[in-house]
Each structure stands twice: as C-alpha cells, then as structure tokens.
Amino acid sequence: METSPLLQVSGLGKNFGGVQAIADLDFELMKGELLGLIGPNGSGKTTAVNLITGFVKPSKGNIEFRWKNITGLAPYKIVRLGIARTFQMVKPFY
C-alpha cells in the first residue's frame, strides 16, 4: 500500500489585495480517499479549488500532486497531470 500522499497542500495562502482569502491551508489526500471542502459562503472553498487547479496563483505555500510540485502551474499543465475541475452551470445552454 502506498504511504505517500497523492495530493499534498502545505501552507497554502492567497491574498486579494488586503483580503486574505486563505491562510495556511494544509491537507493530504491519499490514494483512494475522498475529501470534501465544507464551510460557509466566503470561507475560501472555491479559492482553494482554483489554487489547486491553477486558475489562481497562490500568494504562498506549496501544492504537490503525485510527488511533483504543481504550485503555480498553468491549468492546462495541471489537467495533463490528472487534476481537472468542472464549473457550476446555473442555466442550460440554448
């Protein structure tokens, strides 16, 4: 059984001007685990996903996926490594 985390987030932080959206986020995700982010509106859930998927660059911290540092990589490079996301659609296409 693999003992190294598949995804490891260490000290991740993001500031938007004077607003600190995320401060020192740490977690590990092992192969086969499921992870949920929960919290009230404005707690940084979407920002965390955007940081991990490369849509936003972190102010500080480190993101490793499959033992490779992906911190600040472009979204298309992160997708090629195996991390993808979907966007919430509020109405159907016409």
Secondary structure, DSSP 8 states (H G I E B T S, - for coil): ---S-SEEEEEEEEEETTEEEEEEEEEEE-TT-------STTSSHHHHHHHHTTSS--SEEEEEETTEE-TT--HHHHHHHT-------SS---
